[in-house]
Amino acid sequence: MHSATAVAAILFFTVANIATCYLYLYPAIHGCAFPLPSPPIPSAEGPKSPDPSHQPAPFRLLVLGDPQLEGDSSLPDANDGYFPSLQKLSEVVRVTSSAPARSRYVKAQAHLRDLLHADIPRLVRLFHKRLDLLGNDFYLAHIYRNLHSFTSPTHVAVVGDLIGSQWVSDEEFERRGQRYWARVFRKGQRVEDEITDGISVRTLGQDNEWTRRVINVAGNHDIGYAGDMSKENVERFERVFGKVNWEARFTLPAGGASDGSEVERPELRLLVLNSLNMDAPVLYHDAQVDTYKFINDVIAVSRPVGDFTSATILLTHLPLHKELGVCVDGPMINYYGPDKGSAIKEQNHLSYEATKGILEGIYGMSGDPAAPAGGFGRNGIVLTGHDHEGCDVYHHLPQAAEPSTRSWKAERHNATTFLRHGDVPGLREITVRSMMGDFGGNAGLLSAWYDSRAKRWEFEYSTCALGTQHIWWTIHIFDVVTAVLLIYVGWQPFRRSPGNSALVSGKEKTS
């Protein structure tokens, strides 16, 4: 028996080691890494610039989607006690009553049934829920911590739905916020108001604090859709997670662009946008005014259209409009009834008009070939959340006989996209697949670098997935079982040793 147990312990130990190594080394095992810059195109003029293909991109964004931290607000209030039926039973037993003994006996039986069939199952569900929340928090933290350690991002962002419901109380919101910072994104920090109140300008690689800052985008489960978004919801989100609309700029180090010129160094513009109130009708009009003022301010201070030394990374929650079938979620907007002002109740995408406003406003694109830069606008990329399945699309303006009749189309992005649509204005949008366990614990890795030959910013994106939360749970439970088995096997020789046997015999004799 002892030999069989030892063999089982060795087998368990081997499997546990392999499984645990996978769990904690999965980014390396899957080859997860930020895409490297492609080498510049050789030029016949002058010496060839250094090949940057073996150097990491100067801007590396670890982007996570829709963690949706749940809570126990749906469970019974602990203030009511874990066994309310037991308390009622105690009252029946203790309190004297003029009621007949038979009546009191029937009441006692009813309270006992409630104890067995209601209170105890409810208590089991309560502890199961709390254990599930704890495990889910550590599962999400495992993804962030391991990817941050293995891939060395320069920046981190979460594209909305940080928590699971916009309807929670302020107290529950604070609790989930505390879990978010103390457990899931431990050692991460909120982007300071000093940065988000104005336009912060930083040189890439010279502020290491950005590796710890977590850029949070407001999602519908954080502040509500346009018809639910209140002043209070926005204020509590901004207090715990950061501003809903802000801009930061990152430039290359001096002399690190092309010919050493100091005139307008290449810059990346990072825009965080609350797109949830871009469509109407809305509940909180001031927030919609703030969003459109922010967009107009962004346009006003942008570099000229066609200046590709500047590029814009837009982080927002709602995906841009696309036709049915392009991604998992199709276009959908539902509205409340007239009693709630017919405001937006829910939506999958921004409307076509709001999408057009982003593409032709923030990115300055146009269907008019006579427009500045031929209508190609500004360079950049859009990162969104909301659709948990994720999607990678390219928005473009197909040619038409009349420029005024051209309309935006979207299709799946692939290796031939630019070959087919490179002659018309277009922009890539990546909807980041959710990091929740049901969607494989996914994360996005975006690299951005400046091509000094083409004099423009380039972007590449890859993904990394851990697997479902059941993998995390199974491996850790297996590790605990293995540890217990090893302790048991290790104790056997000591328990059976002559000295220990003599000690046991001595005790038997004295007794």
C-alpha positions as CSV (number, residue, x, y, z in Angstrom):
1,M,0.0,0.0,0.0
2,H,2.8,2.4,1.0
3,S,4.6,1.7,-2.3
4,A,1.5,2.4,-4.3
5,T,0.9,5.6,-2.5
6,A,4.5,6.7,-3.1
7,V,4.2,6.0,-6.8
8,A,0.9,8.0,-6.9
9,A,2.7,10.8,-5.1
10,I,5.5,10.9,-7.6
11,L,3.0,10.8,-10.5
12,F,1.0,13.6,-9.0
13,F,4.2,15.6,-8.3
14,T,5.3,15.3,-11.9
15,V,2.0,16.3,-13.4
16,A,1.6,19.1,-10.9
17,N,5.0,20.5,-11.9
18,I,4.3,20.3,-15.6
19,A,0.9,21.9,-15.2
20,T,2.1,24.7,-12.9
21,C,5.0,25.5,-15.2
22,Y,2.6,25.9,-18.0
23,L,0.3,28.1,-15.9
24,Y,3.1,30.5,-14.8
25,L,5.1,30.4,-18.0
26,Y,2.3,30.4,-20.6
27,P,3.3,33.6,-22.3
28,A,6.7,32.1,-23.1
29,I,5.3,28.7,-24.0
30,H,2.8,30.3,-26.5
31,G,5.5,32.7,-27.8
32,C,3.5,35.7,-26.7
33,A,5.4,38.9,-27.4
34,F,4.9,42.4,-28.8
35,P,5.4,42.4,-32.6
36,L,8.8,43.7,-33.6
37,P,9.3,46.6,-36.0
38,S,9.7,45.6,-39.6
39,P,13.0,46.7,-41.2
40,P,12.8,49.9,-43.2
41,I,12.7,49.8,-47.0
42,P,16.2,50.2,-48.4
43,S,16.8,53.4,-50.2
44,A,19.3,54.2,-53.0
45,E,20.0,57.6,-51.5
46,G,22.5,57.8,-48.7
47,P,23.5,55.1,-46.2
48,K,21.0,52.6,-45.0
49,S,19.6,53.4,-41.5
50,P,20.1,50.9,-38.7
51,D,17.8,47.9,-38.9
52,P,15.4,48.2,-36.0
53,S,13.9,44.8,-36.5
54,H,15.9,43.4,-33.5
55,Q,14.9,46.2,-31.2
56,P,11.5,46.3,-29.4
57,A,9.0,49.0,-30.5
58,P,9.3,52.2,-28.5
59,F,5.5,52.1,-27.7
60,R,4.1,48.7,-26.5
61,L,0.5,48.7,-25.2
62,L,-0.8,45.8,-23.2
63,V,-4.5,46.1,-23.8
64,L,-7.2,44.2,-21.9
65,G,-10.9,44.0,-22.6
66,D,-14.0,43.8,-20.4
67,P,-12.8,42.1,-17.1
68,Q,-16.3,42.8,-15.6
69,L,-15.6,42.3,-11.9
70,E,-18.7,40.8,-10.4
71,G,-19.9,41.2,-6.8
72,D,-22.1,39.6,-4.2
73,S,-24.7,42.3,-4.2
74,S,-27.3,39.8,-5.5
75,L,-26.8,37.5,-2.5
76,P,-28.6,37.8,0.9
77,D,-27.5,40.7,3.1
78,A,-25.2,39.4,5.8
79,N,-26.8,41.8,8.2
80,D,-29.9,39.6,8.1
81,G,-27.9,36.7,9.6
82,Y,-26.8,33.5,8.0
83,F,-29.6,31.4,9.7
84,P,-32.8,33.6,10.0
85,S,-34.9,30.5,10.4
86,L,-32.9,29.4,13.4
87,Q,-33.5,32.7,15.0
88,K,-37.2,32.4,14.5
89,L,-37.1,28.8,15.8
90,S,-35.3,30.1,18.9
91,E,-38.1,32.7,19.4
92,V,-40.8,30.0,19.2
93,V,-39.0,27.9,21.8
94,R,-38.1,30.7,24.2
95,V,-41.1,33.0,24.0
96,T,-44.1,31.9,26.1
97,S,-47.3,32.1,24.2
98,S,-50.9,31.5,24.8
99,A,-51.0,29.7,21.5
100,P,-51.7,25.9,21.8
101,A,-48.7,23.6,21.9
102,R,-49.8,22.1,18.6
103,S,-49.6,25.4,16.9
104,R,-46.1,26.2,18.3
105,Y,-45.0,22.7,17.2
106,V,-46.2,23.3,13.6
107,K,-44.3,26.7,13.5
108,A,-41.1,25.0,14.8
109,Q,-41.4,22.4,12.1
110,A,-41.8,25.1,9.4
111,H,-38.7,27.0,10.7
112,L,-36.7,23.7,10.7
113,R,-37.7,23.0,7.1
114,D,-36.7,26.6,6.1
115,L,-33.4,26.0,7.9
116,L,-32.7,22.9,5.9
117,H,-34.1,23.8,2.5
118,A,-33.5,27.6,2.4
119,D,-30.9,28.9,4.9
120,I,-28.3,26.2,4.5
121,P,-28.5,26.1,0.6
122,R,-28.4,29.9,0.6
123,L,-25.3,29.8,2.8
124,V,-23.6,27.3,0.5
125,R,-24.4,29.6,-2.5
126,L,-23.0,32.6,-0.6
127,F,-19.7,31.0,0.1
128,H,-19.5,29.5,-3.4
129,K,-20.1,32.9,-4.8
130,R,-17.5,34.5,-2.7
131,L,-15.0,31.8,-3.5
132,D,-15.8,32.2,-7.2
133,L,-15.2,36.0,-6.9
134,L,-11.9,35.5,-5.2
135,G,-10.8,32.9,-7.8
136,N,-11.9,35.1,-10.7
137,D,-10.0,38.1,-9.3
138,F,-6.8,36.1,-9.0
139,Y,-7.3,34.6,-12.4
140,L,-7.5,38.0,-14.0
141,A,-4.6,39.2,-11.9
142,H,-2.6,36.2,-13.1
143,I,-3.1,37.3,-16.7
144,Y,-2.1,40.8,-16.0
145,R,0.9,40.0,-13.8
146,N,2.4,37.3,-16.1
147,L,2.0,39.2,-19.3
148,H,3.4,42.4,-17.7
149,S,6.4,40.4,-16.5
150,F,7.1,38.5,-19.7
151,T,6.3,41.1,-22.4
152,S,7.5,44.3,-20.7
153,P,4.8,46.8,-22.0
154,T,5.5,50.5,-21.9
155,H,1.8,51.2,-21.3
156,V,-1.3,49.3,-20.1
157,A,-5.0,49.9,-21.0
158,V,-8.4,48.3,-20.2
159,V,-11.0,49.2,-22.8
160,G,-14.1,49.4,-20.6
161,D,-16.5,47.3,-18.5
162,L,-14.1,47.2,-15.6
163,I,-17.0,46.1,-13.3
164,G,-20.1,44.0,-14.1
165,S,-23.0,46.4,-13.6
166,Q,-23.7,50.1,-13.7
167,W,-26.7,49.6,-11.3
168,V,-24.6,48.8,-8.2
169,S,-24.7,51.1,-5.1
170,D,-21.9,53.5,-4.4
171,E,-20.6,51.2,-1.6
172,E,-20.5,48.2,-3.9
173,F,-18.8,50.3,-6.6
174,E,-16.1,51.3,-4.1
175,R,-15.7,47.6,-3.0
176,R,-15.2,46.5,-6.6
177,G,-12.8,49.4,-7.3
178,Q,-10.8,48.3,-4.3
179,R,-10.6,44.8,-5.5
180,Y,-9.6,46.1,-9.0
181,W,-6.6,48.0,-7.6
182,A,-5.6,45.8,-4.6
183,R,-6.1,42.4,-6.2
184,V,-6.5,42.3,-10.0
185,F,-4.1,45.2,-10.9
186,R,-2.0,45.1,-7.9
187,K,1.0,47.4,-8.1
188,G,-0.8,49.2,-10.9
189,Q,-2.0,52.8,-10.4
190,R,-4.7,55.1,-11.6
191,V,-3.5,57.7,-14.1
192,E,-3.1,60.9,-12.1
193,D,-5.4,63.9,-12.6
194,E,-2.3,66.1,-13.2
195,I,-1.8,64.1,-16.5
196,T,-5.4,63.8,-17.6
197,D,-6.5,67.4,-16.8
198,G,-4.5,68.8,-19.7
199,I,-2.5,67.5,-22.6
200,S,0.4,65.7,-21.1
201,V,3.5,65.4,-23.4
202,R,6.1,62.8,-22.5
203,T,9.2,61.4,-24.3
204,L,8.9,57.7,-24.9
205,G,11.2,55.7,-22.6
206,Q,11.8,58.5,-20.1
207,D,9.0,58.0,-17.7
208,N,9.0,54.5,-16.3
209,E,5.9,55.2,-14.2
210,W,3.8,54.6,-17.4
211,T,4.6,50.9,-17.1
212,R,2.6,50.9,-13.8
213,R,-0.2,53.3,-14.8
214,V,-3.4,51.6,-16.0
215,I,-5.4,53.5,-18.6
216,N,-9.1,52.9,-17.9
217,V,-11.8,53.4,-20.5
218,A,-15.4,53.8,-19.3
219,G,-17.7,51.1,-20.4
220,N,-21.5,50.7,-20.3
221,H,-21.2,48.5,-17.2
222,D,-19.2,51.2,-15.5
223,I,-21.3,54.3,-16.2
224,G,-24.2,53.1,-18.3
225,Y,-25.4,53.6,-21.8
226,A,-26.6,57.0,-22.9
227,G,-30.0,56.5,-21.4
228,D,-28.6,55.4,-18.0
229,M,-25.5,57.6,-17.7
230,S,-25.9,59.9,-14.8
231,K,-23.7,62.6,-13.3
232,E,-23.2,60.5,-10.2
233,N,-22.1,57.4,-12.3
234,V,-19.5,59.5,-14.2
235,E,-18.2,61.2,-11.1
236,R,-17.7,57.9,-9.1
237,F,-15.9,56.3,-12.1
238,E,-13.6,59.3,-12.5
239,R,-12.8,59.3,-8.8
240,V,-11.9,55.6,-8.7
241,F,-10.6,54.8,-12.2
242,G,-9.7,58.1,-13.9
243,K,-11.1,60.6,-16.4
244,V,-13.5,59.5,-19.1
245,N,-12.1,61.9,-21.8
246,W,-8.4,62.8,-22.0
247,E,-5.4,63.0,-24.2
248,A,-1.7,62.3,-23.8
249,R,1.1,62.6,-26.3
250,F,4.3,60.7,-26.5
251,T,7.3,61.8,-28.7
252,L,10.4,60.1,-29.8
253,P,13.7,61.1,-28.1
254,A,15.5,64.0,-29.8
255,G,17.4,62.9,-32.9
256,G,15.6,59.5,-32.9
257,A,13.3,60.1,-35.8
258,S,14.9,60.5,-39.2
259,D,17.6,63.0,-40.1
260,G,18.1,64.5,-36.6
261,S,15.8,67.4,-37.3
262,E,14.3,68.9,-34.2
263,V,11.2,70.3,-36.0
264,E,8.1,68.6,-34.6
265,R,9.4,65.3,-33.5
266,P,7.3,62.3,-34.4
267,E,4.5,61.9,-31.8
268,L,1.9,59.4,-30.8
269,R,-1.4,60.8,-29.6
270,L,-3.3,58.6,-27.1
271,L,-7.0,59.5,-26.9
272,V,-9.3,58.1,-24.2
273,L,-12.9,58.8,-25.3
274,N,-16.3,58.2,-23.7
275,S,-18.2,57.2,-26.8
276,L,-21.2,55.9,-24.9
277,N,-23.0,59.3,-25.2
278,M,-22.1,60.1,-28.8
279,D,-25.5,59.0,-30.0
280,A,-28.8,60.5,-28.8
281,P,-31.1,60.8,-27.0
282,V,-29.2,60.9,-23.7
283,L,-30.0,61.2,-20.0
284,Y,-27.1,63.3,-18.9
285,H,-26.7,66.1,-21.5
286,D,-23.7,67.8,-19.9
287,A,-21.7,64.6,-20.3
288,Q,-22.5,64.5,-24.0
289,V,-21.5,68.2,-24.3
290,D,-18.2,67.3,-22.6
291,T,-17.6,64.5,-25.1
292,Y,-18.2,66.5,-28.2
293,K,-16.2,69.4,-26.8
294,F,-13.3,67.0,-26.2
295,I,-13.5,65.7,-29.8
296,N,-13.6,69.3,-31.2
297,D,-10.6,70.3,-29.0
298,V,-8.7,67.2,-30.3
299,I,-9.4,68.2,-33.9
300,A,-8.4,71.8,-33.2
301,V,-4.9,71.0,-31.9
302,S,-4.1,68.2,-34.3
303,R,-1.2,68.4,-36.7
304,P,-2.3,69.1,-40.3
305,V,-4.0,66.4,-42.3
306,G,-1.4,64.4,-44.2
307,D,1.4,64.9,-41.6
308,F,2.1,61.3,-40.9
309,T,4.8,62.1,-38.3
310,S,1.8,62.2,-36.0
311,A,-0.4,59.2,-35.4
312,T,-3.5,58.7,-33.1
313,I,-4.4,55.7,-31.0
314,L,-8.0,56.0,-30.0
315,L,-9.2,54.0,-27.0
316,T,-12.9,53.8,-26.5
317,H,-15.5,51.2,-25.5
318,L,-18.2,51.0,-28.1
319,P,-17.0,49.6,-31.5
320,L,-17.5,51.6,-34.6
321,H,-20.4,50.9,-36.9
322,K,-20.1,47.9,-39.2
323,E,-22.6,45.8,-41.2
324,L,-24.2,42.7,-40.0
325,G,-22.0,39.7,-40.3
326,V,-18.6,41.4,-40.2
327,C,-18.2,40.7,-36.5
328,V,-20.1,38.6,-34.0
329,D,-22.2,41.6,-32.8
330,G,-24.3,43.2,-35.5
331,P,-25.5,46.9,-35.4
332,M,-28.2,47.4,-32.8
333,I,-29.6,50.3,-30.8
334,N,-32.6,49.9,-28.5
335,Y,-34.4,52.8,-26.8
336,Y,-36.4,53.4,-23.7
337,G,-40.1,54.4,-23.9
338,P,-41.4,58.0,-24.0
339,D,-41.6,57.9,-20.1
340,K,-37.7,57.9,-20.1
341,G,-37.3,60.4,-22.9
342,S,-36.8,57.6,-25.6
343,A,-33.2,57.6,-24.5
344,I,-30.8,54.9,-25.6
345,K,-31.2,51.7,-23.5
346,E,-28.4,49.6,-25.1
347,Q,-26.3,49.4,-28.3
348,N,-23.8,47.1,-29.9
349,H,-22.0,49.7,-32.1
350,L,-21.9,53.4,-32.6
351,S,-24.3,54.7,-35.2
352,Y,-23.0,55.2,-38.7
353,E,-23.2,59.0,-38.2
354,A,-21.1,58.8,-35.0
355,T,-18.6,56.5,-36.7
356,K,-18.3,58.9,-39.6
357,G,-17.7,61.7,-37.2
358,I,-14.7,59.9,-35.7
359,L,-13.2,58.8,-39.0
360,E,-13.7,62.1,-40.7
361,G,-13.3,64.3,-37.6
362,I,-10.6,63.0,-35.4
363,Y,-8.8,61.2,-38.3
364,G,-9.6,63.9,-40.9
365,M,-10.5,61.5,-43.7
366,S,-12.7,62.5,-46.6
367,G,-14.3,61.0,-49.7
368,D,-13.3,64.1,-51.7
369,P,-10.1,63.4,-53.7
370,A,-9.5,67.2,-53.8
371,A,-9.4,67.4,-49.9
372,P,-6.0,67.9,-48.2
373,A,-3.8,64.8,-48.5
374,G,-6.2,63.4,-51.1
375,G,-8.7,62.6,-48.3
376,F,-6.4,60.1,-46.6
377,G,-6.5,62.1,-43.4
378,R,-4.4,61.2,-40.3
379,N,-2.6,58.0,-39.5
380,G,-3.7,55.9,-36.5
381,I,-5.6,52.9,-35.1
382,V,-8.7,52.4,-33.0
383,L,-9.0,50.0,-30.1
384,T,-12.4,49.1,-28.7
385,G,-14.1,46.6,-26.4
386,H,-17.7,45.6,-25.7
387,D,-18.0,42.7,-28.2
388,H,-16.5,40.0,-26.0
389,E,-15.6,37.8,-29.0
390,G,-13.3,40.4,-30.4
391,C,-12.8,41.5,-34.0
392,D,-10.2,43.0,-36.3
393,V,-11.7,45.1,-39.1
394,Y,-10.7,47.7,-41.7
395,H,-12.9,50.7,-42.4
396,H,-12.5,52.2,-45.8
397,L,-14.2,54.5,-48.4
398,P,-14.8,52.6,-51.7
399,Q,-14.6,54.5,-54.9
400,A,-17.8,55.9,-56.4
401,A,-18.8,57.9,-59.5
402,E,-19.8,60.8,-57.3
403,P,-17.5,61.5,-54.3
404,S,-20.5,62.8,-52.3
405,T,-22.1,59.3,-52.5
406,R,-19.1,57.4,-51.0
407,S,-20.0,55.7,-47.8
408,W,-17.9,53.9,-45.2
409,K,-17.6,50.1,-45.3
410,A,-16.0,47.7,-43.0
411,E,-14.5,44.2,-43.6
412,R,-12.3,41.8,-41.7
413,H,-8.7,42.8,-41.7
414,N,-6.1,40.4,-43.1
415,A,-2.7,40.4,-44.9
416,T,-4.2,41.5,-48.2
417,T,-6.3,44.4,-46.9
418,F,-3.9,47.2,-47.8
419,L,-3.2,45.6,-51.2
420,R,-6.9,45.8,-52.0
421,H,-7.8,49.1,-50.3
422,G,-4.5,51.0,-50.1
423,D,-5.7,53.5,-52.8
424,V,-8.6,54.7,-50.7
425,P,-8.9,56.3,-47.2
426,G,-9.1,53.7,-44.5
427,L,-8.4,52.9,-40.8
428,R,-7.9,49.7,-38.8
429,E,-10.1,49.0,-35.8
430,I,-9.4,46.2,-33.3
431,T,-12.1,45.1,-30.9
432,V,-10.2,43.5,-28.1
433,R,-11.4,40.0,-27.1
434,S,-12.5,39.9,-23.4
435,M,-10.0,38.8,-20.8
436,M,-12.8,36.9,-18.9
437,G,-12.4,33.2,-18.5
438,D,-15.3,32.3,-20.7
439,F,-13.4,34.0,-23.6
440,G,-10.1,32.3,-22.9
441,G,-8.3,34.9,-20.8
442,N,-7.3,37.0,-23.8
443,A,-4.9,40.0,-24.0
444,G,-3.9,42.2,-26.9
445,L,-0.3,43.3,-27.6
446,L,0.0,46.5,-29.8
447,S,3.3,47.7,-31.0
448,A,3.9,51.2,-32.6
449,W,7.1,52.4,-34.1
450,Y,8.2,55.2,-36.5
451,D,9.4,54.2,-39.9
452,S,12.1,56.8,-40.6
453,R,12.2,56.0,-44.4
454,A,8.4,56.2,-45.0
455,K,8.2,59.0,-42.4
456,R,5.1,57.5,-40.7
457,W,4.1,55.5,-37.7
458,E,3.4,51.7,-38.2
459,F,1.3,49.5,-36.0
460,E,1.1,45.7,-35.5
461,Y,-1.1,43.7,-33.1
462,S,-1.0,40.2,-31.7
463,T,-2.9,38.3,-29.0
464,C,-2.2,36.0,-26.1
465,A,-4.6,33.7,-24.4
466,L,-4.2,31.7,-21.1
467,G,-7.3,29.6,-21.5
468,T,-10.5,29.3,-19.5
469,Q,-10.7,30.0,-15.8
470,H,-11.2,26.2,-15.2
471,I,-7.5,25.7,-16.2
472,W,-6.4,28.1,-13.4
473,W,-8.7,26.4,-10.8
474,T,-7.9,22.8,-11.8
475,I,-4.1,23.3,-11.6
476,H,-4.2,25.1,-8.3
477,I,-6.6,22.5,-6.8
478,F,-4.3,19.7,-8.2
479,D,-1.3,21.4,-6.6
480,V,-3.0,21.5,-3.2
481,V,-4.0,17.8,-3.5
482,T,-0.4,16.9,-4.5
483,A,1.0,18.9,-1.5
484,V,-1.3,17.0,0.9
485,L,-0.3,13.7,-0.7
486,L,3.4,14.4,-0.4
487,I,3.1,15.4,3.2
488,Y,1.2,12.2,3.9
489,V,3.8,10.1,2.1
490,G,6.7,11.9,3.8
491,W,5.2,11.4,7.2
492,Q,4.9,7.6,6.9
493,P,8.7,6.7,7.4
494,F,8.7,8.9,10.5
495,R,5.6,7.4,11.9
496,R,6.9,3.9,11.3
497,S,10.5,4.6,12.6
498,P,11.7,2.4,15.6
499,G,12.0,5.5,17.9
500,N,8.5,6.6,17.1
501,S,7.2,3.0,17.6
502,A,9.0,2.7,21.0
503,L,7.4,6.0,22.0
504,V,4.0,4.7,21.1
505,S,4.6,1.4,23.0
506,G,5.7,3.3,26.1
507,K,2.5,5.2,26.0
508,E,0.5,2.0,25.7
509,K,2.3,0.4,28.7
510,T,1.8,3.4,31.0
511,S,-1.8,3.4,30.1
